[in-house]
Each structure stands twice: as structure tokens, then as C-alpha cells.
Amino acid sequence: MMQEWFRKAKLGIFIHYGIYAVGDVSESWSFHNGQISHADYMKQCEGFTASRYDPKAWAELFVRAGARYAVMTSKHHDGVALFDTKYSDLSVVKKTPAGRDLVKEYVEAMREAGLKVGLYYSLLDWTDERYRSIYPEGAKPEDCLKDVFGSPAGGPEDPEKWKEFLQFNNDQIRELMTNYGKIDLLWFDGDWERSAAQWNMPAFRAYLHSLNPDVVCNSRMQGYGDYATPEQGIPILGPKGPWEFCVTINDSWGYRPSDNDYKTSRQVIRIFCDCLTLGGNLLLDVGPKEDGTLDERQVKVLEDLGAFIRDNEEAVYDTGRGLTYQQFLGGSTISEDKKTIYLFLYDRPAEHVCVKGVRTRVKRVTVLHTGEELAFSYTGSIPWEGIAGTLWIWAAHMQMHPLTTVLKLELEGEIACNLGSGEALTQNA
């Protein structure tokens, strides 16, 4: 069930933490795709210590970054739980030197910091033989001979084992939703290898709401989620309804010491502004090291993002989808009362900033972080005919924000636009 807090949140932090932080391999996919054997992948349990795990420090950083919620992996596709589960021995509590319930500490720290609490949970489990008991709906056994982690790989199906696996998922989900207080958001993954019917998704959805009627669920439930989750590639057009863009700070979800391809702070802020413009949230991922600390480059991006948001807060929170890119060649948001437009400028204008198609007249333009007032003028505007004309804001010499500059356009009333192909004034011809 969609909650208003999610629509207003704008920024969440994704946390991919697990045994994959021990070696220099990707989470789960590394053994699935044959880059490492499953046995060697699981040996990483021996080096997972969480020796400097301090989710309170994480929470403080996330708040400084401007986030309103966080989502941490409770179990990835490898099946290794970060919580104390009685339904499996495969957990960091029982199989690693960490020997502690990391989810418990995470939930408590986020909640104490005032952040909404989200948990990622993989519906599939490439380690559990019960998961491999049936084929994807419509798949032929002879086409799945190499699919040793997701199917019987050419062998017979065992529907009873599949029922056991579904019950196992239900049992672990119940632990997560009842042992740690109220969980605000469940972020599912791994639904793609089975159909909605195989997952028994309608009943599963009802089961979740029986445990918490207010829980928000992402889209990866074969059509039974609350919001869309485009990944890595920012959408050109925002999806219909509520949505969230999940993206990594470098190229990896979990920590990989060899991955030095970090996005700059300005790139991440641009991505964030794109999400705001299109009416969505950003879920920005960090991958902690095995000891629980964050790479200083990840910390810097979060600190810079927070600095931008603090200086321009009214353009971020309590706003909605901005102007179209045909109206303004950059990012923007519109205030809830629809009487203010905020424009995001990523570079200094050579002369002017141009806005088209806004019929409501502008009464004042200021640079949000300084309050400096800017001159503006119109060309082609015929207010009594409802023709918007083109707004020109003279912005070449303003003081720029070091990260991204925001202009505040105060309107004479609620925004109204002309988005057509132009009007003909035949009485003046």
C-alpha cells in the first residue's frame, strides 16, 4: 500500500552488505555466472567480521545526506541472511566471525535517527536446493541444462519441495516483519525466474499486509508491488505513478576494491535532480567493506549531496514533478501549491536561462542559496490571449552554487501552461 511518506521522501540510501565484501567479487552473480565457484564464494564467510560495523554512524551520515529512508540487504540471492533466523543455518550469525544480528542493529539505528526503515529480501535463493525444484513457467527442461542454480537442470520437478521453499520465504519474512518492530518498506528482488502464479503472489501480498497493513512494497513482485524501480539507467520519461531510481555510486552494488569508477558528486546530484524533475525518488546505493565501514569516496558523495540539499531544501522536499524538458532544458520542480518553480542549473549560463510555455506570469526570480534577485523579461507574450511567450532570465553574472545552482521563480498565481504547437492570432493578421 503506497504511503504518503514515500511520495515525499525524495532520497533513500540502498545498502548492499554481505559476505561478497570479503573478496573482490560481485554479490551472488559472481558464482551464478561462473566467475567463481559456489564453494569458493561461500568461503568468504570465514573472512566476514563486521568488526567496525556501526549503523548509528551510517544513520548520522544518511541524515546529513538528506535521506528520508534506507534499505539494507537482509538476504541476497546467495541465501546468506544478515539476521538471526531460526529457519536456516546460513546466516552471518552462525556462519561468520561477525556472529551478530546485523539487521537488528541496523533497524534500531535507522529508527532512532528518524529514518523510515526498509529491508531488501531476495525471493530467489540460488543456494537452497528447494528453490531449484521447479522450472520457470513455460520453460522446457532441455533448455535449462546449464541453469544449475535456478532449476532442476534437466531433471524432474518436485512440487512439494517448491511448496516448502515458499513456506521458508514466508517464515523468514515473518521474522523480519515481527522481530524488529515496524518495517516501513520491503524491497523484493529475484522475482523474474518464476511467474506470479508460481510465487502465489496474490496470497503472498495479502500475507504481507496481514503482518503490516502499512508496509510499502516495491515492484519486483510480478505485478503486485506499489511502485516502479528502474535500475542503473535513468529513465527519459518518468514511469506512471510513484517510482524510485536505484543506482550505484560506482559500478558495483557491493564493495569491490577494484572498482574505482566512481561517479562525481556533481554527477550524482544531476541524477538526483533528474529524478525530482520526473517525479520520482532516488535510491542511492553504498557498498560497505566487510568490516562495516564505507569507502571515503562514497562518504564524500553523500556529504556533498547533503550540502546541496541543505542549501536548496525548499526545491527538493514538498515539491512535485517539474516542467517538461521542452519547456526548460534542465531539471526543475514545482512547489506543492503550484505557485513556485525551481530550476536546476548545472553550469553557468553564457547569457540567459530560457523557459517556455508557462502562461502564469513570473513576479520574481532569485538565486535560492543566496537570495540574489535576477532580472527577467518576456518575448512573444500576449497575456490577454493566454499566449505564454518565452521567459528570459538574465543569469550570466549570478553567484553559482559549487555543486548545482537553483533559481526560484515566484508566480503570480498557480502555474498554467501552454504545451501545444502554438496559436494563431487571426484578428491581428
Phi, psi and omega per residue, in radians:
M1 nan 2.170 -3.109
M2 -1.200 2.352 -3.141
Q3 -1.963 2.600 -3.094
E4 -1.106 -0.542 -3.127
W5 -1.054 -0.613 -3.119
F6 -1.203 -0.733 3.139
R7 -1.063 -0.570 -3.066
K8 -1.620 -0.152 -2.956
A9 -1.174 -0.744 3.106
K10 1.254 -0.773 -3.064
L11 -2.366 2.261 2.998
G12 -2.229 2.785 3.088
I13 -1.984 2.204 3.093
F14 -1.629 2.416 -3.133
I15 -2.252 1.953 3.040
H16 -1.755 1.800 -3.078
Y17 -2.241 2.309 -3.135
G18 3.115 -3.017 -3.059
I19 -1.152 -0.330 3.139
Y20 -1.146 -0.209 3.084
A21 -1.344 -0.163 -3.104
V22 -1.303 -0.892 3.110
G23 -1.664 -3.032 3.116
D24 -1.821 1.071 -3.111
V25 -2.296 2.766 3.092
S26 -1.344 2.727 -3.119
E27 -1.148 2.134 3.014
S28 1.066 -0.861 -3.084
W29 -1.076 -0.434 -3.096
S30 -1.105 -0.700 3.087
F31 -1.447 -0.592 3.123
H32 -1.050 -0.677 -3.093
N33 -1.634 0.127 3.025
G34 1.396 0.257 3.102
Q35 -1.358 -0.321 3.112
I36 -2.683 2.601 3.106
S37 -1.266 2.718 3.112
H38 -1.059 -0.677 -3.130
A39 -1.107 -0.780 3.135
D40 -1.198 -0.613 3.079
Y41 -1.043 -0.809 -3.104
M42 -1.209 -0.375 3.082
K43 -1.098 -0.312 3.099
Q44 -1.095 -0.357 3.071
C45 -0.947 -0.609 -3.074
E46 -1.160 -0.397 -3.106
G47 -1.851 0.087 -3.097
F48 -1.564 1.888 -3.020
T49 -1.868 -0.523 -3.009
A50 0.869 0.605 -2.995
S51 -1.170 -0.392 3.131
R52 -2.140 0.450 -3.137
Y53 -1.168 2.062 -3.103
D54 -2.449 1.416 -3.094
P55 -1.110 -0.344 3.051
K56 -1.132 -0.705 3.076
A57 -1.148 -0.677 3.046
W58 -0.997 -0.878 -3.059
A59 -1.047 -0.731 3.111
E60 -1.076 -0.725 3.103
L61 -1.131 -0.761 -3.125
F62 -1.093 -0.677 3.098
V63 -1.139 -0.756 3.098
R64 -1.089 -0.528 3.122
A65 -1.282 -0.231 -3.129
G66 1.652 0.157 -3.116
A67 -1.273 2.661 3.086
R68 -1.995 -0.180 3.099
Y69 -2.701 2.877 3.107
A70 -2.432 2.673 3.129
V71 -2.360 2.083 3.124
M72 -2.024 2.526 3.080
T73 -1.121 2.057 2.998
S74 -1.567 -0.470 3.064
K75 -2.870 2.170 3.106
H76 -1.631 -2.991 -3.068
H77 -1.131 -0.275 3.125
D78 -1.333 -0.190 3.094
G79 1.481 0.014 -3.107
V80 -1.461 1.964 -3.105
A81 -1.412 2.434 3.058
L82 -1.627 0.189 -3.132
F83 -2.220 2.896 -3.112
D84 -1.455 1.727 -3.118
T85 -1.887 2.422 3.116
K86 -1.602 0.015 -3.088
Y87 -1.762 0.028 3.118
S88 -2.768 2.569 3.018
D89 -1.492 -0.148 -3.066
L90 -1.531 1.488 3.118
S91 -2.592 2.797 3.101
V92 -1.200 -0.331 3.087
V93 -1.203 -0.724 -3.022
K94 -1.770 -0.387 -2.972
K95 -2.009 -0.008 -3.094
T96 -2.301 2.808 3.062
P97 -1.090 -0.335 3.116
A98 -0.993 -0.834 3.022
G99 0.987 0.560 -3.102
R100 -2.540 2.782 -3.137
D101 -1.462 1.745 -3.075
L102 -1.299 -0.536 3.118
V103 -1.132 -0.723 -3.133
K104 -0.999 -0.853 -3.107
E105 -1.178 -0.660 3.111
Y106 -1.086 -0.874 -3.106
V107 -1.031 -0.794 -3.115
E108 -1.102 -0.719 -3.100
A109 -1.200 -0.764 -3.131
M110 -1.132 -0.780 -3.119
R111 -1.102 -0.729 3.133
E112 -1.091 -0.567 -3.132
A113 -1.452 -0.038 3.120
G114 1.507 0.222 3.124
L115 -1.576 2.524 3.000
K116 -1.212 2.506 -2.984
V117 -1.811 2.134 3.067
G118 -2.105 2.600 3.095
L119 -2.260 2.286 3.011
Y120 -1.506 2.402 3.089
Y121 -2.497 2.191 3.109
S122 -1.439 2.122 3.095
L123 -1.188 -0.649 3.083
L124 -1.499 2.798 3.137
D125 -2.557 1.796 -3.058
W126 -1.331 -0.030 3.082
T127 -1.742 -0.450 -3.050
D128 -1.453 2.102 -3.123
E129 -1.111 -0.440 3.124
R130 -1.182 -0.532 3.082
Y131 -1.164 -0.584 -3.082
R132 -1.453 0.312 -2.989
S133 -1.488 -0.264 3.133
I134 -2.369 2.896 3.094
Y135 -1.641 2.700 2.985
P136 -0.982 2.511 -3.097
E137 -0.973 2.234 3.128
G138 1.529 -0.150 -3.122
A139 -1.406 2.543 3.078
K140 -1.622 2.378 -3.137
P141 -0.920 -0.657 -3.101
E142 -1.217 -0.290 3.102
D143 -1.567 -0.041 -3.056
C144 -2.065 0.411 -3.069
L145 -1.098 -0.549 -3.119
K146 -1.615 -0.085 -3.090
D147 -1.520 1.202 -3.023
V148 -1.338 -0.289 -3.127
F149 -1.726 -0.317 -3.058
G150 -2.065 0.050 -3.094
S151 -2.761 3.047 3.046
P152 -1.241 0.012 3.044
A153 0.916 0.893 3.089
G154 1.680 -0.238 -3.134
G155 -1.522 -3.075 -3.120
P156 -1.337 2.675 3.079
E157 -1.397 2.742 3.075
D158 -2.348 1.496 -3.062
P159 -1.012 -0.527 -3.141
E160 -1.170 -0.699 3.083
K161 -1.125 -0.633 3.107
W162 -1.104 -0.716 3.077
K163 -1.068 -0.671 3.086
E164 -1.088 -0.695 -3.136
F165 -1.155 -0.752 3.106
L166 -1.052 -0.673 3.104
Q167 -1.180 -0.646 3.078
F168 -1.038 -0.807 3.083
N169 -1.042 -0.798 3.128
N170 -1.040 -0.711 -3.126
D171 -1.144 -0.760 3.138
Q172 -1.199 -0.674 3.096
I173 -1.081 -0.705 3.106
R174 -1.080 -0.697 3.078
E175 -1.039 -0.800 -3.098
L176 -1.155 -0.591 -3.048
M177 -1.599 -0.148 -3.124
T178 -2.112 -0.346 -3.081
N179 -1.607 -0.131 -3.000
Y180 -2.266 0.442 -3.085
G181 1.331 -2.887 -3.049
K182 -1.322 2.134 3.034
I183 -1.648 2.181 -3.029
D184 -1.441 -0.525 -3.030
L185 -2.537 2.380 3.016
L186 -1.975 2.169 -3.088
W187 -1.929 1.696 -3.092
F188 -1.497 2.705 3.083
D189 -2.587 2.849 3.051
G190 1.436 0.359 -3.124
D191 -1.402 -0.258 -2.904
W192 -1.209 -0.347 -3.098
E193 -1.461 -0.080 3.118
R194 -2.395 2.724 3.126
S195 -1.466 2.934 3.075
A196 -1.033 -0.647 3.125
A197 -1.163 -0.732 3.140
Q198 -1.145 -0.667 3.088
W199 -1.295 -0.221 -3.018
N200 0.973 0.840 -2.924
M201 -1.111 -0.690 3.108
P202 -1.019 -0.757 3.132
A203 -1.201 -0.624 3.116
F204 -1.122 -0.740 3.109
R205 -1.069 -0.777 3.118
A206 -1.108 -0.645 3.114
Y207 -1.088 -0.765 3.128
L208 -1.050 -0.754 -3.123
H209 -1.271 -0.386 3.037
S210 -1.219 -0.473 3.109
L211 -1.487 -0.574 3.117
N212 -2.775 1.790 -3.085
P213 -1.153 -0.255 -3.085
D214 -1.742 -0.008 -3.061
V215 -1.167 2.394 3.068
V216 -1.655 2.362 -3.122
C217 -2.122 2.426 3.125
N218 -1.334 -3.111 -2.952
S219 -1.388 -0.203 -2.971
R220 -1.449 1.024 -3.136
M221 -2.338 0.590 3.135
Q222 0.896 0.809 3.040
G223 1.650 0.062 -3.075
Y224 -1.972 0.307 3.122
G225 -1.629 -3.123 -3.052
D226 -1.764 -0.394 -3.066
Y227 -2.678 2.719 -3.091
A228 -1.411 2.653 -3.102
T229 -2.341 1.198 3.010
P230 -1.016 2.588 -2.965
E231 -2.273 2.318 3.023
Q232 1.165 -0.810 3.139
G233 -1.722 1.970 -3.094
I234 -1.060 2.292 -3.122
P235 -1.174 2.590 3.073
I236 -1.331 -0.711 3.040
L237 -2.038 2.353 3.125
G238 -1.140 2.400 3.074
P239 -1.019 2.718 3.074
K240 -1.228 2.502 -3.140
G241 1.366 -3.024 -3.134
P242 -1.193 2.556 3.140
W243 -2.740 2.938 -3.060
E244 -2.591 2.306 3.134
F245 -1.752 2.058 3.119
C246 -1.762 2.323 -3.033
V247 -2.661 2.633 3.139
T248 -1.570 2.726 3.073
I249 -1.320 -0.631 2.984
N250 -1.969 -2.293 3.120
D251 -1.863 0.018 -3.011
S252 -2.135 2.534 3.070
W253 -1.334 -0.887 3.070
G254 -1.600 3.002 -3.103
Y255 -1.248 2.243 3.025
R256 -2.343 2.001 -3.092
P257 -1.062 -0.415 -3.125
S258 -1.443 -0.189 -3.107
D259 -1.578 1.729 3.139
N260 -1.895 0.262 -3.103
D261 -1.528 1.187 -3.076
Y262 -1.466 2.435 2.989
K263 -1.246 2.559 3.077
T264 -1.325 2.868 3.102
S265 -1.058 -0.703 -3.140
R266 -1.162 -0.600 3.071
Q267 -1.129 -0.782 -3.126
V268 -1.136 -0.699 3.104
I269 -1.130 -0.678 3.079
R270 -1.068 -0.783 3.103
I271 -1.048 -0.762 3.120
F272 -1.049 -0.798 3.135
C273 -1.129 -0.612 3.059
D274 -1.073 -0.736 3.106
C275 -1.080 -0.787 3.121
L276 -1.061 -0.765 -3.126
T277 -1.010 -0.693 -3.076
L278 -1.604 0.089 3.024
G279 1.468 0.398 -3.114
G280 -2.094 3.130 3.042
N281 -1.755 2.776 2.958
L282 -1.891 2.258 3.007
L283 -1.951 1.716 -3.019
L284 -1.609 2.189 -3.016
D285 -1.592 2.437 2.932
V286 -2.143 2.614 3.108
G287 -2.130 1.757 -3.139
P288 -1.136 2.631 3.005
K289 -1.172 2.943 -3.067
E290 -1.065 -0.485 -3.137
D291 -1.402 -0.129 3.089
G292 1.779 -0.055 3.111
T293 -1.546 2.797 3.136
L294 -1.818 2.465 3.046
D295 -0.994 2.411 -3.080
E296 -1.062 -0.458 3.101
R297 -1.222 -0.608 3.061
Q298 -1.193 -0.716 3.132
V299 -1.055 -0.775 -3.111
K300 -1.062 -0.745 3.123
V301 -1.059 -0.762 -3.139
L302 -1.142 -0.720 3.128
E303 -1.115 -0.751 3.141
D304 -1.171 -0.703 3.091
L305 -1.041 -0.753 3.109
G306 -1.112 -0.676 3.122
A307 -1.109 -0.740 3.085
F308 -1.068 -0.811 -3.101
I309 -1.123 -0.764 -3.129
R310 -1.046 -0.687 -3.122
D311 -1.307 -0.280 -3.043
N312 -2.380 0.603 -2.949
E313 -1.002 -0.696 -3.058
E314 -1.202 -0.301 3.086
A315 -1.485 -0.132 -3.055
V316 -1.866 -1.162 -3.102
Y317 -1.382 2.725 3.105
D318 0.973 0.682 3.052
T319 -2.261 2.958 3.096
G320 -2.242 -3.053 -3.138
R321 -0.838 2.448 -3.051
G322 -1.573 -2.825 3.089
L323 -1.190 2.802 3.035
T324 -1.279 2.803 3.112
Y325 -1.228 -0.283 3.016
Q326 -1.271 -0.484 3.130
Q327 -1.452 -0.660 -3.129
F328 -2.510 2.214 -3.098
L329 -1.456 1.123 -3.141
G330 3.094 -3.055 -3.124
G331 -1.487 2.792 3.128
S332 -2.877 2.822 2.966
T333 -2.389 2.897 3.113
I334 -2.243 2.352 -3.109
S335 -1.087 2.780 -3.097
E336 -1.065 -0.603 3.128
D337 -1.423 -0.010 3.050
K338 1.101 0.464 3.139
K339 -1.961 0.034 -3.133
T340 -2.428 2.363 3.035
I341 -1.940 2.408 3.061
Y342 -2.027 2.195 -3.134
L343 -1.867 2.314 3.106
F344 -1.704 2.137 3.133
L345 -1.951 2.081 -3.074
Y346 -1.584 -0.313 3.136
D347 -2.472 2.801 3.129
R348 -1.236 2.262 3.070
P349 -1.172 2.472 3.067
A350 -1.194 -0.542 -3.115
E351 -2.558 -0.991 -2.965
H352 -2.430 2.917 2.927
V353 -2.012 2.325 -3.011
C354 -1.993 2.264 3.089
V355 -2.221 2.321 -3.096
K356 -2.140 2.682 2.946
G357 1.387 0.155 3.100
V358 -1.709 1.905 -3.080
R359 -1.259 -0.609 -3.116
T360 -1.198 2.273 -3.063
R361 -1.246 2.510 3.052
V362 -1.495 2.352 3.111
K363 -1.849 -0.332 -3.117
R364 -2.816 2.455 3.069
V365 -2.222 2.240 3.107
T366 -2.342 2.752 2.979
V367 -1.455 2.096 -2.916
L368 -1.084 -0.741 -3.018
H369 -1.392 -0.220 3.127
T370 -2.078 -0.401 -3.053
G371 1.465 -0.005 3.135
E372 -1.045 2.317 3.141
E373 -1.595 2.417 -3.108
L374 -2.000 2.524 3.064
A375 -1.322 2.670 3.103
F376 -2.622 2.814 3.117
S377 -2.645 2.964 -3.140
Y378 -2.126 2.587 2.891
T379 -2.214 2.468 3.077
G380 1.258 0.254 -3.109
S381 -1.554 2.273 3.065
I382 -2.269 1.446 -3.007
P383 -0.978 -0.695 -3.071
W384 -1.233 -0.214 3.058
E385 -1.831 0.040 -3.135
G386 1.280 0.360 3.130
I387 -1.647 2.108 -2.966
A388 -1.226 -0.677 -3.022
G389 1.252 -2.888 -3.111
T390 -2.069 2.256 3.100
L391 -1.600 2.267 3.098
W392 -2.045 2.121 3.108
I393 -1.872 2.156 -3.058
W394 -1.525 1.789 -2.879
A395 -2.226 0.251 -3.017
A396 -1.163 -0.514 -3.003
H397 -1.941 0.212 -3.133
M398 -1.245 2.844 3.071
Q399 -1.404 2.054 -3.102
M400 -1.433 2.584 2.976
H401 -1.321 2.485 -3.095
P402 -1.108 -0.317 -3.094
L403 -1.930 -1.025 3.055
T404 -2.722 2.316 -3.090
T405 -1.635 2.438 3.129
V406 -2.055 2.270 3.018
L407 -1.775 2.406 3.128
K408 -1.864 2.081 3.138
L409 -1.899 1.883 3.120
E410 -1.548 2.240 -3.064
L411 -1.735 2.819 3.111
E412 -1.334 -0.251 3.101
G413 -2.894 -2.878 3.101
E414 -1.141 2.512 -3.072
I415 -1.137 2.361 3.001
A416 -2.349 2.470 -3.027
C417 -2.220 2.699 2.913
N418 -1.930 1.963 -3.071
L419 -2.030 0.356 -3.100
G420 -1.582 -2.689 -3.065
S421 -1.831 0.312 3.081
G422 1.800 2.772 -3.104
E423 -2.070 2.682 3.080
A424 -1.955 2.192 3.119
L425 -1.632 1.428 -3.012
T426 -1.148 -0.466 -3.104
Q427 -1.268 -0.274 3.133
N428 -1.749 -0.068 -3.049
A429 -1.257 nan nan
